[in-house]
């Protein structure tokens, strides 16, 4: 396939041209309660062409190979229009020429597992949650996405990479006396079907949490010292900080760009934040981005000081910084944009018990449950939490939201835990859906967090 792609762009009259061909296969098994709602597999393919000519940068997508020449003409016309009308002029940072073929190391390739086994496994985990008396219903889905990608550019890079992501994810909903509570559950990764096996304990645990929330008290709004577990700390890291590390978010925002200056001291000395999509088996793993650039681990913040950001070739050139391999597309329908893969606060030196002792009186909050950001400010829900008194975990609480300013919160992180827990499913909706966005890390202790209740 790489040779065919190279021949398609060989004679294009442009400063730079690339083409990506992708075959995407998605398999889904979905339950709502005990009813199986959907079973199926769908395969689609297509081409994305990008052209750079005299600073004008344009793209076009098509589904049929015979339409590729027309897509190249459209991209050229788009590039010329951008240049002639004074649109944004683009240059691309230099990167090494690469020739490579990458196959994922899978412990049981899910593509070779019969659909009946996928149904049985999902149904088994679903029944575990339904068997608890407090459970009203469940939503549980097996989802398997395989992307077979082939990329060629006019500079000589030719890369093929297969990415296979497999998850079982959903929620359990418990109810009693007019009160309803839901808790999310997810297992999986990018290293094969085996990671989904023998996970019964987690589904027992999550349904038990949902049942326990029925008798939990709603938190009283106020300002608290808090410990966030890896799930909720990861949501904060990804949503509140991580997107500001994506260069295309801030390149045309002078206010944010002036704040997110490399070398600026934005957090406490306890905070080191890393983006590392090279971690094998994790949801966020890949080797080459959708520009054929080798992904690199990036230390975004080192002991509170901003030290890096995430780039495509275009944003790297615009900022005068090294490319990082973070230009990622949802699939063959889209051109790549700057995206996080695996992002986390680097673990520190404290056990959870030590963090709770340092906390003293406050709240221990766990797992993310939606939320939003508005510039520097954020609001996130916690799935559940506990009151902590004298460093001891007490009653469960529910209906918890945390809110604050990103930079104030980064400065208020007093201590970081020593565990490392990363999410087993991903999903970020910045323009396109990115299932390769993993988050997590350690628990963190934050002073004076604003907490809203029901």
QUITAVEN-V120189 format. One record per pair of residues at least 6 apart in sequence whose C-alpha atoms are under 6 Angstrom apart, sorted by the first residue. I is the first residue (numbers start at 1). GAP is how many residues later the second one is. If there is no record, write none. Layout:
# QUITAVEN-V120189
I | GAP
I | GAP
This chain:
# QUITAVEN-V120189
14 | 39
15 | 37
15 | 38
16 | 35
16 | 36
16 | 138
17 | 33
17 | 34
17 | 136
17 | 137
18 | 31
18 | 32
18 | 134
18 | 135
19 | 29
19 | 30
19 | 132
19 | 133
20 | 27
20 | 28
20 | 130
20 | 131
21 | 25
21 | 26
21 | 128
21 | 129
22 | 23
22 | 24
22 | 126
22 | 127
22 | 310
23 | 21
23 | 22
23 | 124
23 | 125
24 | 19
24 | 20
24 | 21
24 | 122
24 | 123
25 | 17
25 | 18
25 | 120
25 | 121
26 | 15
26 | 16
26 | 118
26 | 119
27 | 13
27 | 14
27 | 116
27 | 117
28 | 11
28 | 12
28 | 114
28 | 115
29 | 9
29 | 10
29 | 112
29 | 113
30 | 6
30 | 7
30 | 8
30 | 110
30 | 111
31 | 6
31 | 108
31 | 109
32 | 106
32 | 107
33 | 104
33 | 105
46 | 16
46 | 17
46 | 286
47 | 14
47 | 15
48 | 12
48 | 13
49 | 10
49 | 11
50 | 8
50 | 9
51 | 6
51 | 7
51 | 24
55 | 34
55 | 35
56 | 23
56 | 26
56 | 27
56 | 33
57 | 22
58 | 17
58 | 20
58 | 21
59 | 16
60 | 11
60 | 15
91 | 223
92 | 221
92 | 222
92 | 225
93 | 220
93 | 223
93 | 224
97 | 59
97 | 60
98 | 59
99 | 58
99 | 59
99 | 60
100 | 59
101 | 58
101 | 59
101 | 60
102 | 59
103 | 59
106 | 85
106 | 86
107 | 85
107 | 87
108 | 84
108 | 85
108 | 86
109 | 83
110 | 83
129 | 78
134 | 40
134 | 41
134 | 77
135 | 38
135 | 39
136 | 37
136 | 38
136 | 39
137 | 36
138 | 33
138 | 34
138 | 35
139 | 31
139 | 32
140 | 29
140 | 30
141 | 27
141 | 28
142 | 25
142 | 26
143 | 23
143 | 24
144 | 21
144 | 22
145 | 19
145 | 20
146 | 17
146 | 18
147 | 15
147 | 16
148 | 14
149 | 11
149 | 12
150 | 9
150 | 10
151 | 7
151 | 8
152 | 6
164 | 26
165 | 24
165 | 25
166 | 22
166 | 23
167 | 20
167 | 21
168 | 18
168 | 19
169 | 16
169 | 17
170 | 14
170 | 15
171 | 12
171 | 13
171 | 14
172 | 10
172 | 11
173 | 8
173 | 9
174 | 6
174 | 7
174 | 36
174 | 37
181 | 29
182 | 28
183 | 27
187 | 237
188 | 7
188 | 8
188 | 236
189 | 93
189 | 94
189 | 235
190 | 91
190 | 92
190 | 93
191 | 90
216 | 180
216 | 181
217 | 180
218 | 179
218 | 180
218 | 181
219 | 178
219 | 234
220 | 233
221 | 230
221 | 231
221 | 232
222 | 228
222 | 229
223 | 225
223 | 226
223 | 227
223 | 228
224 | 138
224 | 224
224 | 225
225 | 137
225 | 221
225 | 222
225 | 223
225 | 224
226 | 136
226 | 137
226 | 138
226 | 219
226 | 220
227 | 137
227 | 217
227 | 218
228 | 137
228 | 215
228 | 216
229 | 137
229 | 214
230 | 210
230 | 211
230 | 212
230 | 213
231 | 136
231 | 209
232 | 134
232 | 135
232 | 136
234 | 205
234 | 206
245 | 64
245 | 65
246 | 64
246 | 92
247 | 63
247 | 64
250 | 6
250 | 7
262 | 44
262 | 45
263 | 42
263 | 43
264 | 41
264 | 42
265 | 39
265 | 40
266 | 38
266 | 39
267 | 37
267 | 143
267 | 144
268 | 36
268 | 143
269 | 34
269 | 35
270 | 33
271 | 32
271 | 33
272 | 29
272 | 30
272 | 31
272 | 73
272 | 74
273 | 27
273 | 28
273 | 71
273 | 72
273 | 73
274 | 24
274 | 25
274 | 26
274 | 69
274 | 70
275 | 22
275 | 23
275 | 67
275 | 68
276 | 21
276 | 66
277 | 7
277 | 8
277 | 64
277 | 65
278 | 7
283 | 153
283 | 155
284 | 57
284 | 58
284 | 152
284 | 153
284 | 154
287 | 7
287 | 8
288 | 6
288 | 7
289 | 36
289 | 37
289 | 38
289 | 39
290 | 37
290 | 38
293 | 32
294 | 31
295 | 29
295 | 30
296 | 28
299 | 9
300 | 6
300 | 7
300 | 8
300 | 9
301 | 6
310 | 14
311 | 12
311 | 13
311 | 15
311 | 27
312 | 14
312 | 15
312 | 26
313 | 10
316 | 6
316 | 7
326 | 12
326 | 13
327 | 9
327 | 10
327 | 11
328 | 8
328 | 9
328 | 11
329 | 6
329 | 7
330 | 102
330 | 103
330 | 104
341 | 95
341 | 96
341 | 97
342 | 95
342 | 96
342 | 97
343 | 96
344 | 95
344 | 96
344 | 97
345 | 96
347 | 70
347 | 71
347 | 95
348 | 68
348 | 69
348 | 70
349 | 68
349 | 69
350 | 67
350 | 68
351 | 66
351 | 67
356 | 35
357 | 34
360 | 30
360 | 31
361 | 27
361 | 28
361 | 29
362 | 26
363 | 23
363 | 24
363 | 25
364 | 21
364 | 22
365 | 20
366 | 16
366 | 18
366 | 19
367 | 15
367 | 16
368 | 13
368 | 14
368 | 15
369 | 12
369 | 13
369 | 14
370 | 10
370 | 11
371 | 8
371 | 9
371 | 10
372 | 6
372 | 7
376 | 29
376 | 30
377 | 27
377 | 28
377 | 29
378 | 25
378 | 26
379 | 23
379 | 24
380 | 21
380 | 22
381 | 19
381 | 20
382 | 18
382 | 19
384 | 14
385 | 11
385 | 12
386 | 8
386 | 9
386 | 10
386 | 11
387 | 7
387 | 8
388 | 6
399 | 54
399 | 55
400 | 53
401 | 50
401 | 51
402 | 48
402 | 49
403 | 47
412 | 34
412 | 35
413 | 32
413 | 33
414 | 31
414 | 32
415 | 29
415 | 30
416 | 28
417 | 25
417 | 26
417 | 27
419 | 23
420 | 21
420 | 22
421 | 19
421 | 20
422 | 17
422 | 18
422 | 19
423 | 15
423 | 16
423 | 17
426 | 9
426 | 10
426 | 11
426 | 12
427 | 7
427 | 8
427 | 10
428 | 6
